[in-house]
Amino acid sequence: MKTVKYIFLLGVVAILASCASVQYNTTRVQQQDFSQYRTYSWLPPVDSLSKNYLNNDIAKSNILHAANQELAALGMQYGNENPDILFRYITIVNNKSRMVYSPSYGWGGWGPWGMGWGWGMGYGGYSYPVGHEKYRYAHLIIEAVDRRTNSVVWQARGSSEVKSPEKTINKLPEIVKGIFKQYPLNK
């Protein structure tokens, strides 16, 4: 029974660790009244100059469709003729690396009821770097530009590790939704 619980716990930890979470960051002009913006349009996407898996027709369609839905839910109306605010997006994919550490084994562990000592993984082990692992990290940035002043008044970013370009492209609507949760409304 103890072995089954241990295997189950390891499985849950592995599943949670494999879920790539999206980190959201936002900034805005603090004194800006965002309730004045009622109509919007889109500027062309900004070329990021990085190797980019998100620079294709499917990704563009996923981003724009999801963003238009979110803006409509915020009460904004699309219009090309004298819109109040202009939106644009930027996609960036960076190559990064991180340290890889050896497994940590040591004295201690869990006894039959979560208490006690014995051999196994536990506290007090030593872990040391054994190399570097390369990975890709993607950012979707959406900016709002005041049409009258031609200045950025809001910017939000959703960032996540890319394990598969196709899965990342399919996840774009969810990321766009998370980005627009950051959009400031003064009501």
C-alpha positions as CSV (number, residue, x, y, z in Angstrom):
1,M,0.0,0.0,0.0
2,K,2.9,2.3,0.8
3,T,4.4,1.7,-2.6
4,V,1.1,2.6,-4.4
5,K,0.8,5.9,-2.5
6,Y,4.4,6.7,-3.3
7,I,3.9,6.0,-7.0
8,F,0.7,8.0,-7.0
9,L,2.4,10.9,-5.4
10,L,5.2,10.8,-7.9
11,G,2.7,10.7,-10.7
12,V,0.9,13.8,-9.4
13,V,4.1,15.7,-9.0
14,A,5.2,14.8,-12.5
15,I,1.9,15.9,-14.0
16,L,2.0,19.2,-12.2
17,A,5.6,19.8,-13.2
18,S,4.9,19.1,-16.8
19,C,2.2,21.8,-17.0
20,A,3.8,24.8,-18.5
21,S,2.2,27.8,-16.8
22,V,1.9,31.2,-18.5
23,Q,3.2,34.2,-16.7
24,Y,1.4,37.5,-17.3
25,N,2.9,41.0,-16.9
26,T,1.3,44.4,-17.6
27,T,2.1,48.1,-17.5
28,R,0.0,51.2,-18.3
29,V,0.0,54.9,-18.2
30,Q,-1.4,55.4,-14.7
31,Q,-3.3,58.6,-15.3
32,Q,-5.0,57.3,-18.5
33,D,-8.8,57.0,-18.5
34,F,-9.4,53.8,-20.4
35,S,-13.2,54.1,-20.3
36,Q,-12.9,56.8,-23.1
37,Y,-11.9,54.2,-25.6
38,R,-15.0,52.7,-27.3
39,T,-13.8,51.8,-30.8
40,Y,-10.6,50.1,-31.8
41,S,-8.7,48.8,-34.8
42,W,-5.5,46.8,-35.4
43,L,-2.1,47.9,-36.5
44,P,0.1,45.4,-38.4
45,P,2.0,43.0,-36.1
46,V,5.6,44.1,-35.2
47,D,8.3,42.0,-36.7
48,S,10.3,40.6,-33.8
49,L,13.5,39.6,-35.6
50,S,13.7,36.4,-33.7
51,K,13.2,32.8,-34.9
52,N,9.5,32.8,-34.5
53,Y,7.1,29.8,-34.6
54,L,4.2,32.2,-34.1
55,N,4.7,34.2,-37.3
56,N,2.3,32.4,-39.5
57,D,-1.3,32.7,-40.7
58,I,-2.8,30.2,-38.2
59,A,-1.1,32.0,-35.2
60,K,-2.2,35.4,-36.5
61,S,-5.8,34.2,-37.0
62,N,-5.9,32.6,-33.5
63,I,-4.5,35.9,-31.9
64,L,-6.8,38.3,-33.7
65,H,-10.0,36.2,-33.3
66,A,-9.4,35.7,-29.6
67,A,-8.5,39.4,-29.1
68,N,-11.6,40.6,-31.0
69,Q,-13.8,38.4,-28.8
70,E,-12.2,39.7,-25.6
71,L,-12.4,43.3,-26.8
72,A,-16.1,42.8,-27.7
73,A,-16.7,41.4,-24.2
74,L,-15.1,44.6,-22.8
75,G,-17.7,46.6,-24.6
76,M,-15.5,47.8,-27.4
77,Q,-16.5,48.0,-31.1
78,Y,-14.2,47.3,-34.0
79,G,-14.0,50.1,-36.6
80,N,-11.5,51.2,-39.2
81,E,-12.8,54.7,-39.4
82,N,-11.2,57.0,-36.7
83,P,-10.9,54.4,-33.9
84,D,-10.2,55.6,-30.4
85,I,-7.4,53.2,-29.8
86,L,-5.2,51.0,-31.9
87,F,-3.9,47.5,-30.9
88,R,-0.9,45.6,-32.1
89,Y,0.9,42.5,-31.1
90,I,4.4,41.3,-31.0
91,T,5.5,37.6,-30.8
92,I,9.0,36.7,-29.7
93,V,10.6,33.3,-29.2
94,N,13.9,33.2,-27.3
95,N,16.4,30.5,-27.0
96,K,17.5,30.1,-23.4
97,S,19.4,27.7,-21.3
98,R,19.2,26.6,-17.6
99,M,21.4,24.6,-15.3
100,V,20.6,20.9,-14.9
101,Y,21.3,19.4,-11.5
102,S,22.0,15.9,-10.3
103,P,19.3,14.0,-8.5
104,S,19.4,14.6,-4.7
105,Y,19.6,11.5,-2.6
106,G,20.4,11.4,1.0
107,W,19.4,10.2,4.5
108,G,15.8,10.4,5.5
109,G,12.5,9.7,3.9
110,W,9.0,8.8,4.8
111,G,8.1,6.0,7.2
112,P,4.8,4.0,7.1
113,W,2.6,6.9,8.3
114,G,4.7,9.9,7.1
115,M,7.1,9.7,10.0
116,G,10.3,7.9,10.6
117,W,13.7,7.5,8.9
118,G,15.1,5.1,6.4
119,W,16.9,5.0,3.0
120,G,15.5,6.9,0.0
121,M,15.1,10.3,-1.4
122,G,14.7,12.9,1.4
123,Y,16.2,15.8,3.0
124,G,19.9,16.6,3.4
125,G,21.1,15.3,0.0
126,Y,23.5,17.1,-2.2
127,S,22.7,18.3,-5.7
128,Y,25.3,19.8,-8.0
129,P,25.2,21.2,-11.6
130,V,25.9,18.6,-14.3
131,G,25.3,20.7,-17.4
132,H,23.0,23.0,-19.3
133,E,19.7,22.4,-21.0
134,K,18.5,24.5,-23.9
135,Y,14.8,25.4,-24.2
136,R,12.6,28.0,-26.0
137,Y,10.5,30.7,-24.3
138,A,7.8,32.5,-26.1
139,H,6.2,35.9,-25.4
140,L,3.0,37.4,-26.8
141,I,2.9,41.1,-26.2
142,I,-0.2,43.2,-26.9
143,E,0.0,47.0,-26.9
144,A,-2.7,49.6,-27.0
145,V,-1.8,52.9,-28.8
146,D,-3.8,56.0,-28.3
147,R,-4.6,57.2,-31.8
148,R,-4.6,60.9,-31.0
149,T,-1.2,60.9,-29.2
150,N,0.3,58.0,-31.1
151,S,1.8,56.7,-27.8
152,V,1.5,53.3,-26.1
153,V,-0.9,53.6,-23.1
154,W,-1.1,49.9,-22.2
155,Q,1.1,46.8,-22.7
156,A,0.6,43.3,-21.5
157,R,2.7,40.1,-22.0
158,G,2.0,36.4,-21.7
159,S,5.1,34.3,-21.5
160,S,5.6,30.5,-21.5
161,E,8.0,27.8,-22.3
162,V,7.6,26.3,-25.8
163,K,7.6,22.5,-25.7
164,S,5.9,22.2,-29.0
165,P,5.2,25.0,-31.5
166,E,1.9,23.5,-32.6
167,K,0.6,23.2,-29.0
168,T,1.7,26.8,-28.3
169,I,-0.1,28.0,-31.4
170,N,-3.3,26.2,-30.3
171,K,-2.9,27.7,-26.8
172,L,-2.8,31.3,-28.1
173,P,-6.5,32.0,-27.6
174,E,-6.1,31.1,-23.9
175,I,-3.0,33.3,-23.6
176,V,-4.8,36.2,-25.3
177,K,-7.7,35.8,-22.8
178,G,-5.3,36.0,-19.9
179,I,-3.6,39.1,-21.4
180,F,-6.9,40.9,-21.7
181,K,-7.8,40.1,-18.1
182,Q,-5.0,42.7,-17.4
183,Y,-6.7,45.4,-19.5
184,P,-7.6,48.4,-17.3
185,L,-11.2,49.6,-17.3
186,N,-12.2,52.7,-15.3
187,K,-15.9,52.3,-14.5
